[in-house]
Amino acid sequence: MLQKENNSKLKGFLYPKKPSGKLYAYRKWVSYTLLLLLFACPFLKMNGEQWVLLNFIERKFVFFGLIFTPQDFYLFALAMLIFVIFIVCFTVVLGRLWCGWACPQTIFMEMVFRRIEYWIEGDAPRQKRLNAQNWNTEKILKKGAKHFIFLVISFAIANTFLAYLIGSAQLFKIIIEPVNQHISGFISIWLFTFIFYGVFAYLRETVCIVICPYGRLQGVLLDNQSLLVAYDSKRGEPRGKIQRHDAEEKKGDCVDCGLCVQVCPTGIDIRKGTQMECVNCTACIDACDEVMFKINKPERLIGFYNQDYISEQKPFKIGLKAYGYAAVLFVVFMVFSALIYKREAIETTVLRASGTLYQSRGTNQTSNLYNAELINKTNKTVRFEFRAKNKEDKIEFIQAASVLPKDGSAQITFFLIRDNKTITAYKMDATFEVLVDGKVLSKANTSFFAQPDNH
């Protein structure tokens, strides 16, 4: 279904024409909303934590107030699985629309960096002339201003990116405190600045065409029911310029103006069929609609169509594959939601001390030795009470603790003591509770071993 566009776009610098139109206007609002969220999430707080934190170094992840520790890795993996299934389901139905409308690479490139380029250097023909001319005052000023602004924006992106990785509080320390106290942070900021600058100033569409693996997955994910930006060849062909004396010659609606190619940010000709390089940015739809309006022809010669419509004029319908992915997504999401609901703010693990079995305490009692670890998954220091759920059981602490530091842990070593008359089996269950302000926040189960009293 996908075709490979073999041209020279990777050999030279692309100069796409400045797009305009209804879809481009909608796309701008979507892009600026997403950019606002992107820059806001690391700096806005919820429950004392930034909205989103992906601190791989300290193994701490925060999503809208929920803190995930290494013990919650299964939840993080499940969340990533949900994201992947969502992208697959989204692609099966709407093709590569994510790339053109929601991908950060495309949004920054088309809605920030290229708009600055249009503002300083002008539209595509003026950019070509500026690049071709010898270095003079005009070229130095325009190129210098453009690349300076590019560096400033790349610096802002790098700082935001680091705020996601190390936290906004740590980022502020790097900015405010002397450089010699944060050498690695200072180097990281400038390293990411130059990486982003190189991507948006030079690599550009090469990221989408060559580097990003998502576009290459389309051949596996798309089917004949997937909606794509496509050219209605039955209506458009045979294409040709409008002539005064060719009224009798039957031609398609395409006037072969080439605007759909000129506005394409990846330099493809959509009239040659669906191609891997197409990011579904819809710029070609706006350009073609403008021409159709001028020549009094129906719009959407290029539009959102599926392969069945192009070849057989069948109306759009969602295929069984999409329903299958949606069902899997729903099931996984429900499992994830249930696990989040059951997740405890304090995780307690109780294990019997290695190398011990049970200890007789006179003729009436038996004890087992345990080690417990409590992990605080909140950002607040809490005072807690550790007790046995069975009120007849007694706890004798060897190493006691009553305070859990925020994002920290506490270890407890203790004996659980039971009266022999309550022991009915060699192996019995033992349950422990962790109370905060009189409320049970966590439970832990383990085994209690003892010789039952048969008398």
C-alpha positions as CSV (number, residue, x, y, z in Angstrom):
1,M,0.0,0.0,0.0
2,L,2.8,2.4,0.8
3,Q,5.1,3.6,-1.9
4,K,8.7,4.9,-1.6
5,E,9.2,8.3,-3.1
6,N,12.6,8.3,-4.8
7,N,13.8,11.8,-5.4
8,S,16.5,14.1,-4.3
9,K,14.9,15.5,-1.2
10,L,17.6,14.0,1.1
11,K,20.4,15.5,-1.1
12,G,19.4,19.1,-0.8
13,F,17.7,21.6,1.6
14,L,13.9,21.7,1.2
15,Y,12.1,25.0,0.8
16,P,8.4,24.3,1.3
17,K,6.0,27.1,0.4
18,K,4.3,28.7,3.4
19,P,1.0,26.9,3.9
20,S,-2.4,28.5,4.6
21,G,-6.0,27.5,4.8
22,K,-8.7,26.2,7.2
23,L,-6.9,23.0,8.2
24,Y,-3.7,24.9,8.8
25,A,-5.5,27.3,11.0
26,Y,-7.0,24.4,13.0
27,R,-3.6,22.8,13.2
28,K,-2.1,26.0,14.6
29,W,-4.5,26.0,17.5
30,V,-3.9,22.3,18.2
31,S,-0.2,22.9,18.1
32,Y,-0.1,25.9,20.3
33,T,-2.3,24.1,22.9
34,L,0.0,21.1,22.9
35,L,3.1,23.4,23.2
36,L,1.5,25.2,26.1
37,L,1.0,21.8,27.9
38,L,4.5,20.7,27.0
39,F,6.1,23.7,28.6
40,A,3.7,23.8,31.5
41,C,3.7,20.2,32.7
42,P,7.2,20.3,34.4
43,F,6.5,23.6,36.2
44,L,2.9,23.3,37.4
45,K,2.4,21.5,40.7
46,M,-0.2,19.0,41.9
47,N,-0.1,17.5,45.4
48,G,3.3,19.1,45.8
49,E,4.8,17.4,42.7
50,Q,5.2,18.6,39.2
51,W,2.6,17.4,36.8
52,V,5.0,15.1,34.9
53,L,8.4,13.8,36.0
54,L,10.4,11.1,34.3
55,N,13.5,10.9,36.5
56,F,15.2,7.7,35.3
57,I,18.3,8.5,37.4
58,E,16.5,8.5,40.7
59,R,13.9,6.0,39.4
60,K,11.0,8.3,40.3
61,F,8.1,9.0,37.9
62,V,5.2,11.4,38.5
63,F,2.0,11.7,36.5
64,F,-0.5,14.3,37.6
65,G,0.1,13.9,41.3
66,L,0.7,10.1,41.3
67,I,4.2,9.0,42.3
68,F,5.6,5.8,40.9
69,T,8.6,4.1,42.4
70,P,10.8,1.2,41.2
71,Q,8.3,-1.1,42.9
72,D,5.6,0.2,40.6
73,F,7.6,-0.6,37.4
74,Y,4.9,-3.0,36.3
75,L,2.4,-0.1,36.3
76,F,4.9,2.0,34.3
77,A,5.4,-0.8,31.8
78,L,1.6,-1.3,31.5
79,A,1.2,2.5,30.9
80,M,3.8,2.3,28.1
81,L,1.9,-0.7,26.6
82,I,-1.3,1.3,26.7
83,F,0.4,4.1,24.9
84,V,1.8,1.8,22.2
85,I,-1.6,0.1,21.6
86,F,-3.3,3.5,21.5
87,I,-0.8,4.7,18.8
88,V,-1.4,1.4,16.8
89,C,-5.1,1.8,17.1
90,F,-5.0,5.4,16.2
91,T,-2.8,4.7,13.1
92,V,-5.0,1.9,11.9
93,V,-8.0,4.3,11.8
94,L,-6.4,7.7,11.1
95,G,-3.1,6.8,9.5
96,R,-0.1,9.0,10.3
97,L,-2.2,12.0,11.6
98,W,-0.3,11.9,14.9
99,C,2.9,12.9,13.0
100,G,1.4,15.9,11.3
101,W,-0.8,17.2,14.2
102,A,0.6,16.0,17.5
103,C,4.2,14.9,17.2
104,P,6.6,17.4,19.0
105,Q,9.1,17.2,16.2
106,T,6.5,18.3,13.6
107,I,4.9,20.9,15.9
108,F,8.3,22.6,16.7
109,M,9.5,22.4,13.1
110,E,6.4,23.6,11.3
111,M,4.8,25.9,13.9
112,V,7.8,27.4,15.5
113,F,11.1,27.2,13.5
114,R,9.7,27.4,10.0
115,R,7.4,30.3,10.9
116,I,10.4,32.2,12.2
117,E,12.2,31.4,9.0
118,Y,9.2,32.7,7.0
119,W,9.1,35.8,9.1
120,I,12.8,36.6,8.7
121,E,13.7,35.3,5.3
122,G,10.3,35.2,3.5
123,D,8.5,32.5,1.6
124,A,10.3,29.7,-0.3
125,P,11.4,31.7,-3.4
126,R,12.9,34.5,-1.3
127,Q,14.7,31.9,0.9
128,K,16.2,30.2,-2.2
129,R,17.4,33.6,-3.5
130,L,18.9,34.5,-0.1
131,N,20.8,31.2,0.1
132,A,22.1,31.5,-3.5
133,Q,23.4,35.1,-3.2
134,N,26.8,36.0,-2.0
135,W,27.4,36.9,1.7
136,N,26.5,40.5,2.2
137,T,25.0,42.6,5.0
138,E,21.4,41.5,4.2
139,K,22.4,37.8,4.3
140,I,24.5,38.1,7.4
141,L,21.8,39.9,9.3
142,K,19.0,37.6,8.3
143,K,20.9,34.4,8.8
144,G,22.5,35.6,12.0
145,A,19.1,36.7,13.4
146,K,17.4,33.4,12.4
147,H,20.1,31.2,13.9
148,F,20.3,33.2,17.1
149,I,16.6,32.9,17.6
150,F,16.9,29.2,16.8
151,L,19.5,28.8,19.5
152,V,17.4,30.7,22.1
153,I,14.4,28.5,21.4
154,S,16.6,25.3,21.5
155,F,17.9,26.5,24.8
156,A,14.4,26.8,26.1
157,I,13.4,23.4,24.8
158,A,16.6,21.9,26.4
159,N,15.7,23.4,29.8
160,T,12.2,22.1,29.6
161,F,13.4,18.7,28.5
162,L,15.8,18.5,31.5
163,A,12.9,19.7,33.8
164,Y,11.1,16.5,32.8
165,L,14.2,14.4,33.5
166,I,15.6,15.8,36.7
167,G,12.8,17.9,38.0
168,S,12.1,21.7,37.8
169,A,13.4,22.3,41.4
170,Q,16.8,20.8,40.5
171,L,16.8,22.7,37.2
172,F,16.3,26.0,39.1
173,K,19.3,25.1,41.3
174,I,21.5,24.6,38.2
175,I,20.3,28.0,36.8
176,I,20.7,30.0,40.1
177,E,23.6,28.4,41.8
178,P,27.3,28.7,40.7
179,V,28.2,26.7,37.6
180,N,31.0,24.8,39.5
181,Q,28.4,23.2,41.7
182,H,26.5,21.7,38.8
183,I,29.0,21.0,36.1
184,S,27.2,18.0,34.7
185,G,23.8,19.8,34.7
186,F,25.4,22.8,32.9
187,I,27.0,20.6,30.3
188,S,23.7,18.7,29.8
189,I,21.7,21.9,29.2
190,W,24.1,23.0,26.4
191,L,24.5,19.5,25.0
192,F,20.7,19.2,24.6
193,T,20.6,22.8,23.3
194,F,22.9,22.0,20.4
195,I,21.2,18.7,19.7
196,F,17.8,20.4,19.4
197,Y,19.4,23.2,17.3
198,G,20.9,20.7,15.0
199,V,17.7,18.8,14.6
200,F,15.5,21.9,13.8
201,A,18.1,23.9,11.9
202,Y,19.6,21.2,9.7
203,L,18.2,17.7,10.1
204,R,14.6,18.8,9.9
205,E,12.4,16.4,7.8
206,T,15.2,13.8,7.8
207,V,14.1,12.9,11.3
208,C,10.6,12.0,10.0
209,I,11.8,10.3,6.8
210,V,14.9,8.4,8.0
211,I,15.3,8.4,11.8
212,C,11.8,8.0,13.2
213,P,10.8,4.3,13.1
214,Y,7.1,5.1,13.4
215,G,6.7,6.0,9.7
216,R,8.2,2.6,8.7
217,L,5.7,0.8,10.8
218,Q,2.9,2.1,8.6
219,G,3.3,-0.6,6.0
220,V,2.4,-3.1,8.8
221,L,-0.4,-1.1,10.5
222,L,-2.3,0.4,7.6
223,D,-5.0,-1.3,5.7
224,N,-7.5,-0.4,3.0
225,Q,-9.9,1.1,5.6
226,S,-7.3,3.5,7.1
227,L,-7.9,7.2,6.5
228,L,-5.0,8.9,4.9
229,V,-4.2,12.2,3.1
230,A,-4.7,10.9,-0.5
231,Y,-5.2,12.2,-4.0
232,D,-8.5,11.2,-5.7
233,S,-6.9,10.0,-8.9
234,K,-10.2,8.9,-10.6
235,R,-11.4,12.5,-10.3
236,G,-8.1,14.2,-10.9
237,E,-6.7,12.3,-13.9
238,P,-5.8,12.9,-16.6
239,R,-4.4,16.1,-15.2
240,G,-3.5,19.1,-17.4
241,K,-3.4,22.9,-17.6
242,I,-6.6,24.7,-18.4
243,Q,-6.6,25.9,-22.0
244,R,-9.2,28.0,-23.8
245,H,-9.6,25.8,-26.8
246,D,-9.6,22.3,-25.2
247,A,-13.3,22.3,-24.1
248,E,-13.9,19.1,-26.0
249,E,-10.9,17.4,-24.6
250,K,-11.9,15.6,-21.4
251,K,-9.5,16.3,-18.5
252,G,-9.6,15.6,-14.8
253,D,-9.9,18.3,-12.2
254,C,-6.2,18.4,-11.4
255,V,-4.6,21.4,-13.3
256,D,-1.1,20.2,-12.5
257,C,-0.2,23.4,-10.7
258,G,2.2,21.6,-8.4
259,L,1.2,23.5,-5.3
260,C,0.6,20.3,-3.4
261,V,4.3,19.5,-3.9
262,Q,5.5,23.0,-3.1
263,V,3.8,23.1,0.3
264,C,4.8,19.6,1.4
265,P,7.3,19.7,4.3
266,T,8.9,16.4,3.2
267,G,9.0,17.2,-0.5
268,I,6.8,14.4,-1.9
269,D,4.2,14.4,-4.6
270,I,1.0,13.1,-3.1
271,R,-0.4,12.4,-6.5
272,K,1.9,9.4,-6.9
273,G,0.1,7.6,-4.1
274,T,0.4,7.0,-0.4
275,Q,4.1,7.3,0.6
276,M,6.0,6.5,3.7
277,E,7.3,10.0,3.9
278,C,3.9,11.6,4.2
279,V,3.2,12.9,7.7
280,N,-0.4,13.8,7.1
281,C,0.1,17.5,7.8
282,T,-2.8,18.3,5.4
283,A,-0.9,21.3,3.9
284,C,-1.5,19.8,0.4
285,I,-5.3,19.6,1.1
286,D,-5.4,23.4,1.9
287,A,-3.3,24.2,-1.2
288,C,-5.5,22.1,-3.5
289,D,-8.7,23.4,-2.1
290,E,-7.6,26.9,-2.8
291,V,-7.0,26.1,-6.4
292,M,-10.3,24.2,-6.7
293,F,-12.2,27.2,-5.3
294,K,-10.6,29.5,-7.9
295,I,-11.5,27.3,-10.9
296,N,-15.1,26.5,-9.5
297,K,-14.4,22.8,-8.9
298,P,-15.5,20.8,-5.8
299,E,-13.0,20.9,-3.0
300,R,-11.1,17.8,-1.6
301,L,-9.5,16.6,-4.7
302,I,-6.9,15.8,-2.1
303,G,-8.5,14.9,1.2
304,F,-8.8,12.3,3.9
305,Y,-9.7,9.1,2.0
306,N,-9.1,5.4,2.4
307,Q,-7.8,3.1,-0.2
308,D,-11.2,1.5,-0.8
309,Y,-12.7,4.9,-1.6
310,I,-9.9,5.8,-4.0
311,S,-10.1,2.5,-5.9
312,E,-13.8,1.5,-5.6
313,Q,-15.6,4.6,-4.2
314,K,-16.6,2.6,-1.1
315,P,-17.6,4.8,1.9
316,F,-15.4,4.9,4.9
317,K,-16.0,2.4,7.6
318,I,-13.8,1.2,10.5
319,G,-12.3,-2.2,9.8
320,L,-12.3,-5.3,12.1
321,K,-8.6,-4.8,12.8
322,A,-9.3,-1.5,14.4
323,Y,-12.1,-2.9,16.5
324,G,-9.7,-5.7,17.6
325,Y,-7.0,-3.2,18.7
326,A,-9.6,-1.1,20.4
327,A,-10.9,-4.1,22.4
328,V,-7.4,-5.0,23.5
329,L,-6.8,-1.3,24.5
330,F,-10.0,-1.2,26.5
331,V,-9.1,-4.4,28.4
332,V,-5.5,-3.3,29.2
333,F,-6.7,0.1,30.3
334,M,-9.3,-1.4,32.6
335,V,-6.6,-3.6,34.2
336,F,-4.4,-0.6,34.6
337,S,-7.2,1.4,36.2
338,A,-8.0,-1.4,38.6
339,L,-4.3,-1.6,39.6
340,I,-4.1,2.1,40.1
341,Y,-7.2,2.1,42.3
342,K,-5.8,-0.7,44.4
343,R,-2.4,0.8,44.7
344,E,-1.3,1.6,48.2
345,A,0.3,4.9,49.3
346,I,2.7,2.9,51.5
347,E,4.0,-0.4,50.3
348,T,4.8,-3.0,53.0
349,T,6.9,-6.1,52.6
350,V,7.3,-8.6,55.5
351,L,9.7,-11.5,55.2
352,R,10.8,-14.1,57.7
353,A,14.4,-13.7,58.8
354,S,16.6,-16.0,56.8
355,G,18.1,-19.0,58.6
356,T,15.4,-19.0,61.3
357,L,12.4,-21.2,61.8
358,Y,10.6,-20.7,65.1
359,Q,11.5,-20.1,68.7
360,S,9.8,-21.6,71.7
361,R,9.1,-19.1,74.5
362,G,8.6,-21.3,77.6
363,T,5.7,-23.7,77.4
364,N,3.0,-21.3,76.3
365,Q,4.3,-19.2,73.4
366,T,6.1,-19.4,70.1
367,S,7.7,-16.6,68.1
368,N,9.0,-16.0,64.5
369,L,11.5,-13.4,63.6
370,Y,10.7,-11.0,60.7
371,N,12.2,-8.2,58.7
372,A,9.8,-5.6,57.3
373,E,10.4,-2.8,54.7
374,L,8.0,0.1,54.3
375,I,8.2,2.3,51.2
376,N,6.6,5.7,51.2
377,K,5.1,6.5,47.8
378,T,3.9,10.0,48.7
379,N,5.8,13.2,48.9
380,K,5.1,13.7,52.6
381,T,6.8,12.5,55.7
382,V,4.3,10.4,57.7
383,R,4.2,8.9,61.2
384,F,2.9,5.4,61.3
385,E,2.0,2.5,63.6
386,F,2.9,-1.0,62.7
387,R,0.8,-3.8,64.3
388,A,-0.5,-7.3,63.8
389,K,-4.0,-7.6,62.4
390,N,-4.9,-10.4,64.9
391,K,-5.3,-8.7,68.2
392,E,-4.2,-11.9,70.0
393,D,-0.7,-11.7,68.4
394,K,2.0,-9.7,70.1
395,I,4.9,-7.8,68.5
396,E,8.3,-7.4,70.1
397,F,10.5,-4.9,68.2
398,I,14.2,-5.4,67.8
399,Q,14.6,-2.5,65.3
400,A,11.6,-0.2,65.5
401,A,10.6,2.8,63.4
402,S,7.6,5.1,63.4
403,V,8.5,7.7,60.8
404,L,8.6,7.3,57.0
405,P,10.4,10.0,55.2
406,K,8.9,11.3,51.9
407,D,9.9,9.2,48.9
408,G,11.9,7.1,51.4
409,S,11.7,3.8,53.3
410,A,12.0,2.4,56.8
411,Q,13.2,-1.1,58.0
412,I,11.7,-2.9,61.0
413,T,12.9,-6.1,62.7
414,F,10.6,-7.8,65.1
415,F,9.3,-11.0,66.7
416,L,5.7,-12.1,66.2
417,I,4.6,-13.9,69.4
418,R,1.6,-16.3,69.5
419,D,0.1,-18.3,72.3
420,N,0.5,-22.0,71.6
421,K,-3.2,-22.6,72.2
422,T,-4.0,-20.5,69.1
423,I,-1.6,-22.5,66.9
424,T,-3.6,-25.1,65.0
425,A,-1.2,-25.9,62.1
426,Y,2.5,-26.0,61.3
427,K,2.1,-23.2,58.8
428,M,-0.4,-20.4,59.4
429,D,-1.1,-17.0,57.9
430,A,0.1,-13.8,59.6
431,T,-1.2,-10.3,58.5
432,F,0.2,-6.9,59.5
433,E,-1.2,-3.4,59.1
434,V,0.3,0.0,58.8
435,L,-1.8,2.8,60.2
436,V,-1.5,6.5,59.6
437,D,-3.7,8.8,61.6
438,G,-5.7,5.8,62.7
439,K,-6.4,4.7,59.1
440,V,-5.1,1.5,57.6
441,L,-3.0,2.4,54.6
442,S,-1.2,-0.8,53.9
443,K,-1.3,-4.5,54.6
444,A,1.2,-7.3,54.3
445,N,0.8,-11.1,54.5
446,T,3.4,-13.7,55.4
447,S,3.6,-17.1,57.1
448,F,4.0,-18.1,60.7
449,F,5.6,-21.5,61.5
450,A,5.2,-23.3,64.7
451,Q,4.6,-26.8,66.2
452,P,0.9,-27.1,66.8
453,D,-0.2,-27.8,70.4
454,N,-2.1,-31.1,70.2
455,H,-2.9,-31.3,73.9
